Amino acid sequence: MLQFTALIITFYAIYRQLRAQQLQIQENTRVHPSQGYYNAILLGQRPLEMLIEDEGVARIANVGYETPHALDDVEWARFGNGMFLQFNAWEFFYYQHHDGQIPKELWVGAYGYYRDLIERRPGLARFWSEFEVSYDEPFRSYVANEFAGAVAAPSAPG
């Protein structure tokens, strides 16, 4: 009986040690919320900075947003890749939100921004039709549903 009691105590001690190590590993690998916020902001605003810094890129973006077929092949490549950067940022926001790594308020703002783009910028439909294969589930279906919702209920003008 004494050996059995010693065995149980040993197993319990090993279990507690493993559990403590598991908790420590989880804490060490978790992104600090302020780091997640910083990463999201940095990734999200870089494509916008490019528009501010380069008038030619801004012109291509404006034409691409409204009449993407008016762009030549080179301009479309620039527009598409610029939108790819923006959608990569949206994807980052999406996963960080679902992992609880960014504040809810940041997600609400990002969601509103990207939803407004989809509703007001017809050129994004062409972008998505050509680039959606670059994204995996569940983000791909999420964005596809956002496009479907924008078509079903367009926003009011103004």
Buried (B, 14 or more C-beta within 10 A) or exposed (E): EEEEEEEEEEEEEEEEEEEEEEEEEEEEEEBEEEEBBEBBBEBBEEBBEBBEEEEEBEEBBBBBBEEBEEBEEEBBEBBBEBBBBBBBBBBBBBBBBEEEBBBEEBBEEBBEBBBEBBBBBBBBBBBBEBBBEEBEEEBBEBBEEBBEEBEEEEEEEE
